[in-house]
Amino acid sequence: MTATAKTLNTKKAAALIAAFLTIFAMLSVNATPTEAAPSLKPTVISVDNKRPAVAGGTQITVTGTNLDTVTSVTVDNNYATIASKTAKTIVFMAPQHPLGEATVLITNPAGTASFVITYTPQRRPLVPRPVLPTTLKVGKSYTIKGQDPTWKVTVSLTISEKGTTTAKICSVKGAVVKALRKGNCSITIDINPDTAAGSNPNWRARQFIDGITIN
């Protein structure tokens, strides 16, 4: 083989190698990288509320590690709504569940952390405070009512620290307050939404201590 032929062959080989390297580089650039799974699974350090209501909707905040990569939270295989998450905390809303214990699973691509919560009865809210007049003129009366007219309202005079009452300033009968003379009429109001038929499903009884200025 002549020197000229050898030179041409060398140039052809170099050109082929260069073309191969160029094509390989282009394929490497255009290739879509596969997302690597988190190297660490989630851990749970503390839970702020382990006694959600059976009706669902209770917010639960979990503190731990690797929580920003969590993909799902389940409560006995029911998916919970994730409200927010960072590396150290995750907040979710507990779904509806019968009374008793339930297992929570917090999962990311690397693994799962678990803990147990106990569902409790839904607590009824307390009855709202009744509307009272700021002042009441001597000789006038005022009937205190609950938000619902079927609720039982009982009013009594409040006993002061000295053991006396405001009986000379006002009087009460049932839910009616009557102004007797000028001063502060301090009263205790008991509102009970329950009836002889049973407990009110929406409200709980409550006691209020309030006052009306007699003028």
N, C-alpha and C positions, 0 to 999 in steps of 0.2 A: 504494500500500500504506500502510495506516495505521501510526501509531507503535506501536500495540499489536501489530499483526501482525508488524512488524519485530522487536519485543522477543521475541515467542514463537519466531520462527524462530532468533533468536540463541541463545536458551536451548536449543532443540532441537539446534542444531549443537554447542554446548558439551557437551551431554549425550552426544551420539554420540562426540565426540572423547574425552571422559573414559572412556566405556565401552570404546572401542578401546584406549586406553592401559592400562586395567586388565587387559583380556584379554591384551595383549602382554606385560605384566609377569608375569602368571601363567604364560604359556607359557615365558617365559625362565627363571623359577624352577624349573619342573618339568622342563625339558629336561635330559637326561643329557649332561654334557660329554664330549667325545671326548678320550681321553688322548693327550697329545702325545708323539710319539716322542722319545727322547733326542736332544739336538742334537749329541752327540759320539759317535763310534764307539769301541770299546775299543782300547786300545794295550797292548803288551807291552814291559816294560822288562827283566825277567829271569825265568828259569825255574830252580827249584832242582834239578830232576832231569830230565835229557834222555835218560836211559838206563834206561827201565823194563824189567821182566821180561816175557818173552813170555806167561807165564801170566796176566798181568793183575793188577790189584789194587794196583799201585804208586801211592802218593800223590804227586801233583805240585802244587806251589804256584807260581802265576804272580803276579808283581808287575807292576803297570801302572796304568792310569787307566780310569775309567768301567767298571769291572768289576762293579759292583753291579747294572747293568742287563742283564747277560749272560743270555740265554735258553737257550743251548745251547753245549755243547762237543763237538766230534766229532773222532775220530781216524780218518783215511781213511774218512770217512762213517759210522763206527760211533759211536753216542752214548756219551759218558762220563758217569759219575755225578758230579754237582756236590755236593761235601761242604759247602762254605761259600763265601760271597762277600761282599766289602765293596767300597767304591769303589776301593781300591788293591790288593786281593789276591783271588784266587779259587783254591780248592783243589778238584781233581777226581781221580778214580781212573781210571787208564789201563785201558782194556779189553784183552782178549786180542788178540794180533796176532802174525803171523809175524815171524821175524828180519828186521831191516833198518829202513830209514827209514820214517817215517809223518808225514803232515802233520796238524797240529792246527789246527782252526778254532774261534775263540772269537767268538761272534756275539751282537749285540744288535740292536734294531730300526733302529739307525742305520748299522750296517756290521759288518765282520768284521776280526779280526786273526789272523795265522797265524804258526806257527813249526814247525820240524821236530824230531822226536825219533827216537832210534835204539833199537829193541828189541834186547835182549841175552838170552843164554841164562839160564834160571832157575838161580841159584846154590843148590846144595844146602847145607843147614845143616851145621855141624860136629858131630861126634859129641859127646854129652854127657860130662861128667866122670865117671869111675868112682867108685864108693863105696869109701872106704878107712877102716880103723879108725883112731881117734885114737891109740891105743896098742897095743903088741903085746909080750907077755911074752917074755923070753929063752927060746930053745929052741922057740918056737912059729913056725908058718908061716902065710902068708895068700896065697891065690890071687886075683889081681886080674882082674876080668872086665868085659867091655864090656856095654852095655845089651842087645845081641843076642849070644847065645852063639856065633854064627857069625863074629863079628868077630875079627880077629887082634890079640892083645894081646902086646906085647913090653915087658919092663921091664929097665932097666939102671940101674946106680948113677950118681948125678950127680957130676960132677967139680967140686970147689970151686975158688974163685979161686986157691988156692995150688997147684993141680995135684994134690991128693990126692983120695982117694975115701973113701967110708964103708964100705969093704970089711970093716973090723974090727968094725963095728957090726952089719952085716947082709949077707946074700948074696942073689943073685937067680939064678933059673934059669927061663927062659921067662917065665911070668907069675907065678911063685911067689917071694915074699919071705920069707926066714927070718931071725929075730932071733937075733943072736949075743951081743951084750952091750949094756948100757945106753948110751943116747945117742940122737941123732937120725939116723934112716935116711933120707937124701935120695935120691929116685929119679926117673928119667925114664920116663914111660909113653907108649908109642906105640900108638894104636888105629887100625887100618885096616879099614874096612868093605868094601873092595873084595875081589873074589875073582879066581881065575884065569879065570873066565867073563866078567869085565868089571867096570866100575865100578858101585858101588851107586847106584841111581837116587835115593835119598832122603838119603844122608849122605856127608860128606866126612871124610877122615882128619884126625887131630889129635894133637898132642903135648902132654903135661902134665908139669909139674915139681911134685912134691909130696913129702911126707915123713910118716914114721910115727915116733912116739916109742917107743923100746924101753925097757921097764922090767922 
